[in-house]
């Protein structure tokens, strides 16, 4: 069973930080406590954890602020994702450890999540698709760092672009190209597909 702090941390990270309407706003500890049904102490503890991850900024006498990422932040974020995901593609291909079945199942699931009502689930499946490849490297520290990058990405209002069917179609096609290249054992093609996917994502985030 989750502790109050864990419950607050999960709620803030998965619900509040991924809400485009919450970007550039200050959080009310009391409001969050009322919504989650816990006291303010675990809320404060969870905010301290998120501040340590640079996902919120604690401002004296004002509280926790969800600061939008700048264009530079987004470009650096995509650069770091590219480094990790290309390494994962090269390493798992060389060692024959590409999680083909898991990634294929995740892609099939993502294909069933179409339309605005399933946007949150679509984005969650998107993360699991990439995270499965990174996890297959077997480097726990790398996986944790990758998860932190994805959490940071949620702060740029990523939900809005995915509300259109066109971008969902593009993401699915880009994921399919990545997976097909990995299945073929072609690390170079997989890295090219990853770069193409991240460039498209960066373009949309910068324009959002």
Rosetta constraint file for C-alpha pairs under 8 A:
AtomPair CA 2 CA 6 HARMONIC 5.68 0.50
AtomPair CA 2 CA 7 HARMONIC 5.89 0.50
AtomPair CA 3 CA 7 HARMONIC 6.11 0.50
AtomPair CA 4 CA 8 HARMONIC 6.11 0.50
AtomPair CA 4 CA 38 HARMONIC 6.52 0.50
AtomPair CA 4 CA 42 HARMONIC 5.46 0.50
AtomPair CA 4 CA 43 HARMONIC 7.83 0.50
AtomPair CA 5 CA 9 HARMONIC 6.00 0.50
AtomPair CA 5 CA 42 HARMONIC 4.31 0.50
AtomPair CA 5 CA 43 HARMONIC 6.38 0.50
AtomPair CA 5 CA 45 HARMONIC 6.24 0.50
AtomPair CA 5 CA 46 HARMONIC 5.55 0.50
AtomPair CA 6 CA 10 HARMONIC 6.09 0.50
AtomPair CA 6 CA 46 HARMONIC 7.23 0.50
AtomPair CA 7 CA 11 HARMONIC 6.15 0.50
AtomPair CA 7 CA 36 HARMONIC 7.98 0.50
AtomPair CA 8 CA 12 HARMONIC 6.02 0.50
AtomPair CA 8 CA 36 HARMONIC 7.12 0.50
AtomPair CA 8 CA 42 HARMONIC 6.63 0.50
AtomPair CA 8 CA 43 HARMONIC 5.63 0.50
AtomPair CA 8 CA 46 HARMONIC 5.97 0.50
AtomPair CA 9 CA 13 HARMONIC 6.01 0.50
AtomPair CA 9 CA 43 HARMONIC 7.55 0.50
AtomPair CA 9 CA 46 HARMONIC 4.81 0.50
AtomPair CA 9 CA 47 HARMONIC 7.32 0.50
AtomPair CA 9 CA 49 HARMONIC 7.78 0.50
AtomPair CA 9 CA 50 HARMONIC 7.61 0.50
AtomPair CA 10 CA 14 HARMONIC 5.80 0.50
AtomPair CA 10 CA 15 HARMONIC 7.86 0.50
AtomPair CA 11 CA 15 HARMONIC 5.35 0.50
AtomPair CA 11 CA 16 HARMONIC 6.71 0.50
AtomPair CA 11 CA 36 HARMONIC 7.88 0.50
AtomPair CA 12 CA 16 HARMONIC 4.75 0.50
AtomPair CA 12 CA 17 HARMONIC 6.01 0.50
AtomPair CA 13 CA 17 HARMONIC 5.34 0.50
AtomPair CA 13 CA 18 HARMONIC 7.21 0.50
AtomPair CA 13 CA 50 HARMONIC 7.93 0.50
AtomPair CA 13 CA 151 HARMONIC 7.25 0.50
AtomPair CA 14 CA 18 HARMONIC 6.17 0.50
AtomPair CA 15 CA 19 HARMONIC 6.44 0.50
AtomPair CA 16 CA 22 HARMONIC 6.74 0.50
AtomPair CA 17 CA 22 HARMONIC 6.94 0.50
AtomPair CA 17 CA 23 HARMONIC 7.54 0.50
AtomPair CA 17 CA 66 HARMONIC 7.45 0.50
AtomPair CA 17 CA 154 HARMONIC 6.48 0.50
AtomPair CA 17 CA 155 HARMONIC 5.94 0.50
AtomPair CA 18 CA 154 HARMONIC 5.06 0.50
AtomPair CA 18 CA 155 HARMONIC 6.19 0.50
AtomPair CA 18 CA 157 HARMONIC 6.75 0.50
AtomPair CA 18 CA 158 HARMONIC 7.53 0.50
AtomPair CA 18 CA 159 HARMONIC 7.28 0.50
AtomPair CA 19 CA 23 HARMONIC 7.23 0.50
AtomPair CA 19 CA 157 HARMONIC 6.81 0.50
AtomPair CA 19 CA 159 HARMONIC 7.47 0.50
AtomPair CA 20 CA 155 HARMONIC 7.55 0.50
AtomPair CA 20 CA 156 HARMONIC 7.46 0.50
AtomPair CA 20 CA 157 HARMONIC 4.46 0.50
AtomPair CA 20 CA 158 HARMONIC 7.45 0.50
AtomPair CA 20 CA 159 HARMONIC 6.89 0.50
AtomPair CA 20 CA 160 HARMONIC 7.35 0.50
AtomPair CA 22 CA 66 HARMONIC 7.15 0.50
AtomPair CA 23 CA 66 HARMONIC 5.52 0.50
AtomPair CA 23 CA 67 HARMONIC 6.37 0.50
AtomPair CA 23 CA 68 HARMONIC 5.86 0.50
AtomPair CA 23 CA 155 HARMONIC 6.77 0.50
AtomPair CA 23 CA 156 HARMONIC 7.65 0.50
AtomPair CA 23 CA 157 HARMONIC 7.30 0.50
AtomPair CA 24 CA 65 HARMONIC 6.64 0.50
AtomPair CA 24 CA 66 HARMONIC 5.13 0.50
AtomPair CA 24 CA 67 HARMONIC 4.86 0.50
AtomPair CA 24 CA 68 HARMONIC 5.75 0.50
AtomPair CA 25 CA 65 HARMONIC 5.70 0.50
AtomPair CA 25 CA 66 HARMONIC 5.64 0.50
AtomPair CA 25 CA 67 HARMONIC 7.38 0.50
AtomPair CA 26 CA 62 HARMONIC 7.37 0.50
AtomPair CA 26 CA 63 HARMONIC 6.40 0.50
AtomPair CA 26 CA 64 HARMONIC 5.49 0.50
AtomPair CA 26 CA 65 HARMONIC 4.33 0.50
AtomPair CA 26 CA 66 HARMONIC 6.43 0.50
AtomPair CA 27 CA 31 HARMONIC 7.98 0.50
AtomPair CA 27 CA 32 HARMONIC 7.72 0.50
AtomPair CA 27 CA 63 HARMONIC 6.57 0.50
AtomPair CA 27 CA 64 HARMONIC 5.44 0.50
AtomPair CA 27 CA 65 HARMONIC 6.30 0.50
AtomPair CA 27 CA 66 HARMONIC 7.77 0.50
AtomPair CA 28 CA 32 HARMONIC 6.22 0.50
AtomPair CA 28 CA 63 HARMONIC 7.29 0.50
AtomPair CA 28 CA 64 HARMONIC 7.83 0.50
AtomPair CA 29 CA 33 HARMONIC 6.04 0.50
AtomPair CA 29 CA 40 HARMONIC 5.96 0.50
AtomPair CA 29 CA 43 HARMONIC 6.30 0.50
AtomPair CA 29 CA 44 HARMONIC 7.00 0.50
AtomPair CA 30 CA 34 HARMONIC 6.12 0.50
AtomPair CA 30 CA 40 HARMONIC 6.17 0.50
AtomPair CA 31 CA 35 HARMONIC 6.19 0.50
AtomPair CA 32 CA 36 HARMONIC 6.11 0.50
AtomPair CA 32 CA 40 HARMONIC 7.98 0.50
AtomPair CA 32 CA 43 HARMONIC 7.22 0.50
AtomPair CA 33 CA 37 HARMONIC 5.62 0.50
AtomPair CA 33 CA 38 HARMONIC 5.10 0.50
AtomPair CA 33 CA 39 HARMONIC 5.50 0.50
AtomPair CA 33 CA 40 HARMONIC 5.51 0.50
AtomPair CA 33 CA 43 HARMONIC 6.55 0.50
AtomPair CA 34 CA 38 HARMONIC 6.75 0.50
AtomPair CA 34 CA 39 HARMONIC 7.87 0.50
AtomPair CA 38 CA 42 HARMONIC 7.45 0.50
AtomPair CA 38 CA 43 HARMONIC 7.95 0.50
AtomPair CA 39 CA 43 HARMONIC 7.13 0.50
AtomPair CA 40 CA 44 HARMONIC 6.17 0.50
AtomPair CA 41 CA 45 HARMONIC 6.29 0.50
AtomPair CA 42 CA 46 HARMONIC 6.03 0.50
AtomPair CA 43 CA 47 HARMONIC 6.20 0.50
AtomPair CA 44 CA 48 HARMONIC 6.29 0.50
AtomPair CA 45 CA 49 HARMONIC 6.49 0.50
AtomPair CA 46 CA 50 HARMONIC 6.31 0.50
AtomPair CA 47 CA 51 HARMONIC 5.99 0.50
AtomPair CA 47 CA 56 HARMONIC 7.36 0.50
AtomPair CA 47 CA 64 HARMONIC 7.11 0.50
AtomPair CA 48 CA 52 HARMONIC 6.23 0.50
AtomPair CA 49 CA 53 HARMONIC 6.54 0.50
AtomPair CA 50 CA 54 HARMONIC 6.27 0.50
AtomPair CA 50 CA 55 HARMONIC 5.28 0.50
AtomPair CA 50 CA 56 HARMONIC 5.87 0.50
AtomPair CA 51 CA 55 HARMONIC 5.66 0.50
AtomPair CA 51 CA 56 HARMONIC 4.88 0.50
AtomPair CA 51 CA 57 HARMONIC 5.66 0.50
AtomPair CA 51 CA 58 HARMONIC 6.69 0.50
AtomPair CA 53 CA 148 HARMONIC 7.35 0.50
AtomPair CA 54 CA 152 HARMONIC 7.99 0.50
AtomPair CA 55 CA 66 HARMONIC 7.10 0.50
AtomPair CA 55 CA 151 HARMONIC 7.63 0.50
AtomPair CA 55 CA 152 HARMONIC 6.12 0.50
AtomPair CA 55 CA 155 HARMONIC 7.70 0.50
AtomPair CA 56 CA 64 HARMONIC 6.10 0.50
AtomPair CA 56 CA 65 HARMONIC 5.55 0.50
AtomPair CA 56 CA 66 HARMONIC 4.92 0.50
AtomPair CA 56 CA 67 HARMONIC 6.62 0.50
AtomPair CA 57 CA 64 HARMONIC 5.48 0.50
AtomPair CA 57 CA 65 HARMONIC 5.02 0.50
AtomPair CA 57 CA 66 HARMONIC 6.46 0.50
AtomPair CA 57 CA 67 HARMONIC 6.94 0.50
AtomPair CA 58 CA 62 HARMONIC 7.86 0.50
AtomPair CA 58 CA 63 HARMONIC 5.57 0.50
AtomPair CA 58 CA 64 HARMONIC 4.44 0.50
AtomPair CA 58 CA 65 HARMONIC 6.20 0.50
AtomPair CA 59 CA 63 HARMONIC 5.23 0.50
AtomPair CA 59 CA 64 HARMONIC 6.12 0.50
AtomPair CA 59 CA 65 HARMONIC 7.00 0.50
AtomPair CA 66 CA 155 HARMONIC 7.61 0.50
AtomPair CA 67 CA 155 HARMONIC 7.75 0.50
AtomPair CA 68 CA 155 HARMONIC 6.07 0.50
AtomPair CA 68 CA 156 HARMONIC 5.93 0.50
AtomPair CA 69 CA 73 HARMONIC 5.60 0.50
AtomPair CA 69 CA 74 HARMONIC 6.54 0.50
AtomPair CA 69 CA 155 HARMONIC 6.75 0.50
AtomPair CA 69 CA 156 HARMONIC 5.92 0.50
AtomPair CA 70 CA 74 HARMONIC 6.37 0.50
AtomPair CA 71 CA 75 HARMONIC 6.29 0.50
AtomPair CA 71 CA 206 HARMONIC 6.18 0.50
AtomPair CA 72 CA 76 HARMONIC 6.13 0.50
AtomPair CA 73 CA 77 HARMONIC 6.02 0.50
AtomPair CA 74 CA 78 HARMONIC 6.24 0.50
AtomPair CA 74 CA 153 HARMONIC 7.54 0.50
AtomPair CA 74 CA 202 HARMONIC 6.97 0.50
AtomPair CA 74 CA 205 HARMONIC 7.51 0.50
AtomPair CA 74 CA 206 HARMONIC 7.32 0.50
AtomPair CA 75 CA 79 HARMONIC 6.18 0.50
AtomPair CA 75 CA 202 HARMONIC 6.88 0.50
AtomPair CA 76 CA 80 HARMONIC 6.23 0.50
AtomPair CA 77 CA 81 HARMONIC 6.24 0.50
AtomPair CA 77 CA 149 HARMONIC 6.70 0.50
AtomPair CA 77 CA 153 HARMONIC 7.39 0.50
AtomPair CA 78 CA 82 HARMONIC 6.04 0.50
AtomPair CA 78 CA 198 HARMONIC 6.41 0.50
AtomPair CA 78 CA 199 HARMONIC 7.84 0.50
AtomPair CA 78 CA 202 HARMONIC 6.68 0.50
AtomPair CA 79 CA 83 HARMONIC 6.36 0.50
AtomPair CA 80 CA 84 HARMONIC 6.39 0.50
AtomPair CA 80 CA 149 HARMONIC 7.96 0.50
AtomPair CA 81 CA 85 HARMONIC 5.96 0.50
AtomPair CA 81 CA 146 HARMONIC 7.13 0.50
AtomPair CA 81 CA 149 HARMONIC 7.22 0.50
AtomPair CA 82 CA 86 HARMONIC 5.82 0.50
AtomPair CA 82 CA 194 HARMONIC 7.16 0.50
AtomPair CA 82 CA 195 HARMONIC 6.57 0.50
AtomPair CA 82 CA 198 HARMONIC 7.14 0.50
AtomPair CA 83 CA 87 HARMONIC 6.16 0.50
AtomPair CA 84 CA 88 HARMONIC 6.16 0.50
AtomPair CA 84 CA 134 HARMONIC 7.30 0.50
AtomPair CA 84 CA 142 HARMONIC 7.72 0.50
AtomPair CA 84 CA 146 HARMONIC 7.41 0.50
AtomPair CA 85 CA 89 HARMONIC 6.17 0.50
AtomPair CA 85 CA 130 HARMONIC 7.53 0.50
AtomPair CA 85 CA 133 HARMONIC 7.53 0.50
AtomPair CA 85 CA 134 HARMONIC 6.37 0.50
AtomPair CA 85 CA 191 HARMONIC 7.90 0.50
AtomPair CA 85 CA 194 HARMONIC 7.30 0.50
AtomPair CA 86 CA 90 HARMONIC 6.17 0.50
AtomPair CA 86 CA 190 HARMONIC 7.76 0.50
AtomPair CA 86 CA 191 HARMONIC 5.23 0.50
AtomPair CA 86 CA 194 HARMONIC 7.05 0.50
AtomPair CA 87 CA 91 HARMONIC 5.95 0.50
AtomPair CA 88 CA 92 HARMONIC 5.91 0.50
AtomPair CA 88 CA 133 HARMONIC 6.28 0.50
AtomPair CA 88 CA 134 HARMONIC 5.28 0.50
AtomPair CA 88 CA 136 HARMONIC 7.53 0.50
AtomPair CA 88 CA 137 HARMONIC 5.92 0.50
AtomPair CA 89 CA 93 HARMONIC 5.96 0.50
AtomPair CA 89 CA 98 HARMONIC 7.69 0.50
AtomPair CA 89 CA 133 HARMONIC 7.11 0.50
AtomPair CA 89 CA 134 HARMONIC 7.97 0.50
AtomPair CA 89 CA 182 HARMONIC 7.17 0.50
AtomPair CA 89 CA 187 HARMONIC 6.03 0.50
AtomPair CA 89 CA 190 HARMONIC 6.61 0.50
AtomPair CA 89 CA 191 HARMONIC 6.74 0.50
AtomPair CA 90 CA 94 HARMONIC 6.09 0.50
AtomPair CA 90 CA 187 HARMONIC 5.25 0.50
AtomPair CA 90 CA 188 HARMONIC 7.74 0.50
AtomPair CA 90 CA 191 HARMONIC 7.77 0.50
AtomPair CA 91 CA 95 HARMONIC 6.17 0.50
AtomPair CA 91 CA 137 HARMONIC 6.62 0.50
AtomPair CA 92 CA 96 HARMONIC 5.64 0.50
AtomPair CA 92 CA 97 HARMONIC 4.69 0.50
AtomPair CA 92 CA 98 HARMONIC 4.91 0.50
AtomPair CA 92 CA 133 HARMONIC 7.83 0.50
AtomPair CA 92 CA 136 HARMONIC 6.75 0.50
AtomPair CA 92 CA 137 HARMONIC 6.12 0.50
AtomPair CA 93 CA 97 HARMONIC 6.46 0.50
AtomPair CA 93 CA 98 HARMONIC 5.98 0.50
AtomPair CA 93 CA 182 HARMONIC 6.65 0.50
AtomPair CA 93 CA 185 HARMONIC 5.70 0.50
AtomPair CA 93 CA 186 HARMONIC 7.42 0.50
AtomPair CA 93 CA 187 HARMONIC 6.15 0.50
AtomPair CA 97 CA 136 HARMONIC 6.52 0.50
AtomPair CA 97 CA 137 HARMONIC 7.72 0.50
AtomPair CA 98 CA 133 HARMONIC 6.71 0.50
AtomPair CA 98 CA 136 HARMONIC 6.61 0.50
AtomPair CA 98 CA 182 HARMONIC 6.97 0.50
AtomPair CA 98 CA 183 HARMONIC 7.74 0.50
AtomPair CA 99 CA 103 HARMONIC 6.10 0.50
AtomPair CA 99 CA 132 HARMONIC 6.92 0.50
AtomPair CA 99 CA 133 HARMONIC 6.43 0.50
AtomPair CA 99 CA 136 HARMONIC 6.51 0.50
AtomPair CA 100 CA 104 HARMONIC 5.93 0.50
AtomPair CA 100 CA 179 HARMONIC 7.46 0.50
AtomPair CA 100 CA 182 HARMONIC 7.86 0.50
AtomPair CA 100 CA 183 HARMONIC 6.77 0.50
AtomPair CA 101 CA 105 HARMONIC 6.07 0.50
AtomPair CA 102 CA 106 HARMONIC 6.18 0.50
AtomPair CA 102 CA 132 HARMONIC 7.26 0.50
AtomPair CA 103 CA 107 HARMONIC 6.10 0.50
AtomPair CA 103 CA 129 HARMONIC 5.59 0.50
AtomPair CA 103 CA 132 HARMONIC 6.68 0.50
AtomPair CA 103 CA 133 HARMONIC 7.58 0.50
AtomPair CA 103 CA 179 HARMONIC 7.37 0.50
AtomPair CA 104 CA 108 HARMONIC 6.17 0.50
AtomPair CA 104 CA 179 HARMONIC 7.48 0.50
AtomPair CA 105 CA 109 HARMONIC 6.18 0.50
AtomPair CA 106 CA 110 HARMONIC 6.07 0.50
AtomPair CA 106 CA 125 HARMONIC 6.48 0.50
AtomPair CA 106 CA 128 HARMONIC 7.24 0.50
AtomPair CA 106 CA 129 HARMONIC 5.90 0.50
AtomPair CA 107 CA 111 HARMONIC 6.16 0.50
AtomPair CA 107 CA 125 HARMONIC 7.71 0.50
AtomPair CA 107 CA 129 HARMONIC 6.91 0.50
AtomPair CA 107 CA 172 HARMONIC 7.39 0.50
AtomPair CA 107 CA 175 HARMONIC 7.39 0.50
AtomPair CA 107 CA 176 HARMONIC 7.63 0.50
AtomPair CA 108 CA 112 HARMONIC 6.74 0.50
AtomPair CA 109 CA 113 HARMONIC 6.88 0.50
AtomPair CA 109 CA 125 HARMONIC 7.48 0.50
AtomPair CA 110 CA 114 HARMONIC 7.91 0.50
AtomPair CA 110 CA 122 HARMONIC 5.81 0.50
AtomPair CA 110 CA 125 HARMONIC 5.77 0.50
AtomPair CA 110 CA 126 HARMONIC 7.20 0.50
AtomPair CA 110 CA 172 HARMONIC 7.71 0.50
AtomPair CA 111 CA 172 HARMONIC 6.92 0.50
AtomPair CA 113 CA 118 HARMONIC 5.68 0.50
AtomPair CA 113 CA 119 HARMONIC 7.49 0.50
AtomPair CA 113 CA 121 HARMONIC 6.95 0.50
AtomPair CA 113 CA 122 HARMONIC 5.63 0.50
AtomPair CA 114 CA 118 HARMONIC 6.29 0.50
AtomPair CA 114 CA 119 HARMONIC 7.47 0.50
AtomPair CA 114 CA 122 HARMONIC 7.46 0.50
AtomPair CA 114 CA 165 HARMONIC 7.11 0.50
AtomPair CA 114 CA 168 HARMONIC 7.39 0.50
AtomPair CA 115 CA 119 HARMONIC 6.65 0.50
AtomPair CA 115 CA 163 HARMONIC 6.62 0.50
AtomPair CA 115 CA 164 HARMONIC 7.20 0.50
AtomPair CA 115 CA 165 HARMONIC 6.29 0.50
AtomPair CA 116 CA 162 HARMONIC 7.79 0.50
AtomPair CA 116 CA 163 HARMONIC 4.89 0.50
AtomPair CA 116 CA 164 HARMONIC 7.19 0.50
AtomPair CA 118 CA 122 HARMONIC 6.06 0.50
AtomPair CA 119 CA 123 HARMONIC 6.25 0.50
AtomPair CA 119 CA 159 HARMONIC 6.82 0.50
AtomPair CA 119 CA 162 HARMONIC 6.47 0.50
AtomPair CA 119 CA 163 HARMONIC 6.17 0.50
AtomPair CA 120 CA 124 HARMONIC 6.22 0.50
AtomPair CA 120 CA 159 HARMONIC 7.18 0.50
AtomPair CA 121 CA 125 HARMONIC 6.11 0.50
AtomPair CA 122 CA 126 HARMONIC 6.17 0.50
AtomPair CA 123 CA 127 HARMONIC 6.36 0.50
AtomPair CA 123 CA 159 HARMONIC 7.56 0.50
AtomPair CA 123 CA 162 HARMONIC 7.89 0.50
AtomPair CA 124 CA 128 HARMONIC 6.37 0.50
AtomPair CA 125 CA 129 HARMONIC 6.14 0.50
AtomPair CA 126 CA 130 HARMONIC 6.72 0.50
AtomPair CA 127 CA 131 HARMONIC 5.93 0.50
AtomPair CA 127 CA 150 HARMONIC 7.34 0.50
AtomPair CA 128 CA 132 HARMONIC 5.82 0.50
AtomPair CA 129 CA 133 HARMONIC 7.03 0.50
AtomPair CA 130 CA 134 HARMONIC 6.57 0.50
AtomPair CA 131 CA 135 HARMONIC 5.92 0.50
AtomPair CA 131 CA 143 HARMONIC 7.36 0.50
AtomPair CA 131 CA 146 HARMONIC 7.53 0.50
AtomPair CA 131 CA 147 HARMONIC 7.59 0.50
AtomPair CA 132 CA 136 HARMONIC 6.25 0.50
AtomPair CA 133 CA 137 HARMONIC 7.21 0.50
AtomPair CA 134 CA 138 HARMONIC 7.86 0.50
AtomPair CA 134 CA 142 HARMONIC 7.64 0.50
AtomPair CA 134 CA 143 HARMONIC 6.20 0.50
AtomPair CA 134 CA 146 HARMONIC 7.81 0.50
AtomPair CA 135 CA 139 HARMONIC 6.93 0.50
AtomPair CA 135 CA 140 HARMONIC 7.43 0.50
AtomPair CA 135 CA 143 HARMONIC 5.73 0.50
AtomPair CA 139 CA 143 HARMONIC 6.37 0.50
AtomPair CA 140 CA 144 HARMONIC 6.27 0.50
AtomPair CA 141 CA 145 HARMONIC 6.21 0.50
AtomPair CA 142 CA 146 HARMONIC 6.07 0.50
AtomPair CA 143 CA 147 HARMONIC 6.23 0.50
AtomPair CA 144 CA 148 HARMONIC 6.33 0.50
AtomPair CA 145 CA 149 HARMONIC 6.39 0.50
AtomPair CA 146 CA 150 HARMONIC 6.40 0.50
AtomPair CA 147 CA 151 HARMONIC 6.23 0.50
AtomPair CA 148 CA 152 HARMONIC 6.25 0.50
AtomPair CA 149 CA 153 HARMONIC 6.27 0.50
AtomPair CA 150 CA 154 HARMONIC 6.60 0.50
AtomPair CA 151 CA 155 HARMONIC 7.38 0.50
AtomPair CA 152 CA 156 HARMONIC 7.93 0.50
AtomPair CA 153 CA 158 HARMONIC 7.24 0.50
AtomPair CA 154 CA 158 HARMONIC 5.76 0.50
AtomPair CA 154 CA 159 HARMONIC 7.95 0.50
AtomPair CA 156 CA 205 HARMONIC 6.81 0.50
AtomPair CA 157 CA 205 HARMONIC 7.81 0.50
AtomPair CA 157 CA 208 HARMONIC 7.51 0.50
AtomPair CA 158 CA 162 HARMONIC 7.17 0.50
AtomPair CA 158 CA 205 HARMONIC 6.73 0.50
AtomPair CA 159 CA 163 HARMONIC 6.68 0.50
AtomPair CA 160 CA 208 HARMONIC 7.71 0.50
AtomPair CA 161 CA 167 HARMONIC 6.88 0.50
AtomPair CA 161 CA 204 HARMONIC 7.05 0.50
AtomPair CA 161 CA 205 HARMONIC 7.97 0.50
AtomPair CA 161 CA 208 HARMONIC 7.19 0.50
AtomPair CA 162 CA 167 HARMONIC 5.83 0.50
AtomPair CA 162 CA 168 HARMONIC 6.00 0.50
AtomPair CA 163 CA 167 HARMONIC 7.91 0.50
AtomPair CA 163 CA 168 HARMONIC 7.88 0.50
AtomPair CA 164 CA 168 HARMONIC 6.73 0.50
AtomPair CA 165 CA 169 HARMONIC 6.15 0.50
AtomPair CA 166 CA 170 HARMONIC 6.31 0.50
AtomPair CA 167 CA 171 HARMONIC 6.08 0.50
AtomPair CA 168 CA 172 HARMONIC 6.25 0.50
AtomPair CA 169 CA 173 HARMONIC 6.27 0.50
AtomPair CA 170 CA 174 HARMONIC 6.11 0.50
AtomPair CA 171 CA 175 HARMONIC 6.04 0.50
AtomPair CA 171 CA 197 HARMONIC 7.46 0.50
AtomPair CA 172 CA 176 HARMONIC 6.07 0.50
AtomPair CA 173 CA 177 HARMONIC 6.29 0.50
AtomPair CA 174 CA 178 HARMONIC 6.38 0.50
AtomPair CA 174 CA 193 HARMONIC 6.88 0.50
AtomPair CA 174 CA 194 HARMONIC 7.94 0.50
AtomPair CA 174 CA 196 HARMONIC 7.81 0.50
AtomPair CA 174 CA 197 HARMONIC 5.84 0.50
AtomPair CA 175 CA 179 HARMONIC 6.20 0.50
AtomPair CA 175 CA 197 HARMONIC 7.79 0.50
AtomPair CA 176 CA 180 HARMONIC 5.97 0.50
AtomPair CA 177 CA 181 HARMONIC 6.15 0.50
AtomPair CA 177 CA 190 HARMONIC 7.52 0.50
AtomPair CA 177 CA 193 HARMONIC 6.24 0.50
AtomPair CA 178 CA 182 HARMONIC 6.34 0.50
AtomPair CA 178 CA 189 HARMONIC 7.80 0.50
AtomPair CA 178 CA 190 HARMONIC 5.10 0.50
AtomPair CA 178 CA 191 HARMONIC 7.82 0.50
AtomPair CA 178 CA 193 HARMONIC 5.33 0.50
AtomPair CA 178 CA 194 HARMONIC 6.31 0.50
AtomPair CA 179 CA 183 HARMONIC 6.09 0.50
AtomPair CA 179 CA 190 HARMONIC 7.47 0.50
AtomPair CA 180 CA 184 HARMONIC 6.19 0.50
AtomPair CA 181 CA 185 HARMONIC 6.34 0.50
AtomPair CA 181 CA 186 HARMONIC 5.35 0.50
AtomPair CA 181 CA 187 HARMONIC 6.96 0.50
AtomPair CA 181 CA 189 HARMONIC 5.72 0.50
AtomPair CA 181 CA 190 HARMONIC 4.91 0.50
AtomPair CA 181 CA 193 HARMONIC 8.00 0.50
AtomPair CA 182 CA 186 HARMONIC 5.87 0.50
AtomPair CA 182 CA 187 HARMONIC 6.44 0.50
AtomPair CA 182 CA 190 HARMONIC 5.87 0.50
AtomPair CA 186 CA 190 HARMONIC 6.26 0.50
AtomPair CA 187 CA 191 HARMONIC 6.12 0.50
AtomPair CA 188 CA 192 HARMONIC 6.25 0.50
AtomPair CA 189 CA 193 HARMONIC 6.14 0.50
AtomPair CA 190 CA 194 HARMONIC 6.12 0.50
AtomPair CA 191 CA 195 HARMONIC 6.13 0.50
AtomPair CA 192 CA 196 HARMONIC 6.20 0.50
AtomPair CA 193 CA 197 HARMONIC 6.15 0.50
AtomPair CA 194 CA 198 HARMONIC 6.17 0.50
AtomPair CA 195 CA 199 HARMONIC 6.04 0.50
AtomPair CA 196 CA 200 HARMONIC 6.28 0.50
AtomPair CA 197 CA 201 HARMONIC 6.27 0.50
AtomPair CA 198 CA 202 HARMONIC 5.98 0.50
AtomPair CA 199 CA 203 HARMONIC 6.14 0.50
AtomPair CA 200 CA 204 HARMONIC 6.41 0.50
AtomPair CA 201 CA 205 HARMONIC 6.20 0.50
AtomPair CA 202 CA 206 HARMONIC 6.07 0.50
AtomPair CA 203 CA 207 HARMONIC 6.26 0.50
AtomPair CA 204 CA 208 HARMONIC 6.01 0.50
